[in-house]
Structures are given as structure tokens and as C-alpha cells.
């Protein structure tokens, strides 16, 4: 399963940028701001990494823009049904 794989260095860097930016500015950074901080000039590369983090449940966004993203704690995996 995808959640079981460790985060890439780039994904960890993007999470760090989001966390520090929210602490400093009160909202998430734009894609260009994230890219500049992690060394990616392609906004589509940043958007891809953000999509991967969103799929894992580590971030979410309240609007269409990535600057509306927020950090989420990963949801625990379901282990199946328990019998009584």
C-alpha cells in the first residue's frame, strides 16, 4: 500500500515548508513559494508532490488553491471487521 512507503526527501521538505510557513504567516504557501524553498522550479512537480501528500492524508485543502492547505495527522489504517 502507498501509505506504508516512507516519504521521499522532497515530500518531507515540502511538509516542513508548509508547517513553517503556516506558523510564520498563518496560511499555507503558494506552489511557487514551496517550489522556491525546496529547489523545484516546475509548479507541476510541486503540485504532483502535494497530490501525493494529500492522497496519503498528510495534508488537505479547504479550497481549490494549494495555499489553503493545512496539515492533517494521518488517519489510522482500518484493520478489518471484528467479530463479537
Steps between C-alpha positions, in 0.01 A plus 500: 500500500621851420466624861746240620785640294715764669477858381756613246748770596315743278167422668652546844647833388162617368328402827764696693448806278122483545531461877748786543313728258169449683669576834661814358217633279181334627418339164657258256757608240428518127637234267769740377605583856525130586696429184745780571563367852558138394685569175229413246436750222219297342164573662365173361771309690399672823131435428577132440677469836212683672255260339700207636497650849128567476436143386688372807281715724787720623360824360165625383372822356187698564484657155625447151832674562790323670557805719185391684667172600529390859688223672303196607606213717492172309186301557556158659467206266192288535580145597178336388187392675506357848258229600313518828 
